[in-house]
Amino acid sequence: MLELYHSPVSTCSQKVRLVLSEKGLEWRSNIIQFGVAGHLTEEYLKLNPNGLVPTLVDDGDPIIDSSVINEYLEDVYPQHPVRPKHPKDVAKMRAWRQYIDEVPTPAVRDPSFNAYFTKIWSDLTEEQFAAYTEKLPLRKHFYQKMGRTGFSESDVEEALDKLKQTLTRMEQSLAAGPWLIGDMYTLADVSITPTIVRMEDLGLSYMWKDLPRVSEWYSRITARPNFTVAYMPGSRDLGPSC
């Protein structure tokens, strides 16, 4: 059976749960608790040396990175596909997914981490905070830039500008169909869903109030059966993104 090491609040974990549910796959849940640094234990780092969630284990072999995991699931479990058949549509989908991984996914971290982590870090000394960041395989410099008081106003403004660009591009793309790649729900829609949900939870839904196609897309997304599975209890709490 498939095993998923994940966290309810992790946006990247949400991406994978969306696909697992869409495909109707059975999987065993292994919750990683960030509060006790479960992602940094020796046991977990053997599965995922990046110290990030999620990690999928299939027949004993770990697959890491949410975008890689979702393509793997499509390759190995092609039933209920979330990838188009035509190569040009696949290219469009992957271009969207790449853009999402590089632009809005990192951008939503700044307001997310400010809303969540500054409350936690306020009880730590600078020395304790520095000691924690040194344990992080990939995110040390990210956390050091954030610091105990959060990202700067200019950092957040830049992040919001990137998120607005994403919404504008979505509005344009959705003119061709109900989903980002026309008539088919694909990994492009999956990849952006957690960012838009997190924006709503951060009080940023006003950013698409004048974008009717995005608003309608979001209504369709939240009505899908896989949404309820992906957004298990605790998923809408403010917490880490990817």
Steps between C-alpha positions, in 0.01 A plus 500: 500500500608856433617691805500877525706690752328836516356780708141628486611866477777448244392637162723253318343214695159631394606481134580131530185418697297663222648258246478192721131572552432590137642164396315308770821350636529339841781631716627485854533833680813584699460844655819699550477733799694821440460606863733221613724527191375171360632603159855518639523163670771260388236252388314750282817650351591155374181512292527867405842661550344840426306485826181608325155349454347321329677173430323216321618144559401243240610141557769622738645762266467869595400760242549863603383845383127548451518576127718195439270286716194607304660424162612164642146421607378583150766279343442198725128537567356645178136437590300821541771702320608848604732548203384564141581259220600747228869595530430870447245499780747314720754772425249770595420317822866463592571863417225598740626260767854632464381858529292411806797331667727796430271800554178473707604203715804681645314832504223381730760391754578857609151592627441141619815484708446851637151402615610169653864491605558841654270396787719195558838666459414784738560265795849405378826681552708591197738219595221244517360616167845483337555150638170385349571643157837324489316167511306568179642321194347734239322790672774638727552820303127546444435489875798723572367759256159480666647532847303491823291804403397385152554623147523872431218709360683525167539120487128455557413765240717319245330171588154651456600643163604152384174354626303767314692417182405136547131582537509718188659220300241257630218732394642513148557124476154415631344676198567175307311273738394426855852383592847640439554257211163533333239233573716270712581521869876448512808528717505870415176547694626271774824692539342843540210394723687508835635846427155642430354328806780637716440848359136476603599386848737798525218739413627564148193389304435864413781463247274305263167672568526675161610181321176309430662201330733444795206531740299244303802269473545513876135411556542197272822400678348506848196301379711209374494182715881491522501840671337362813759221525796729435379751754477264794439643850770753589590574139354850506698604807771749415827317480796424278461503124734302274 
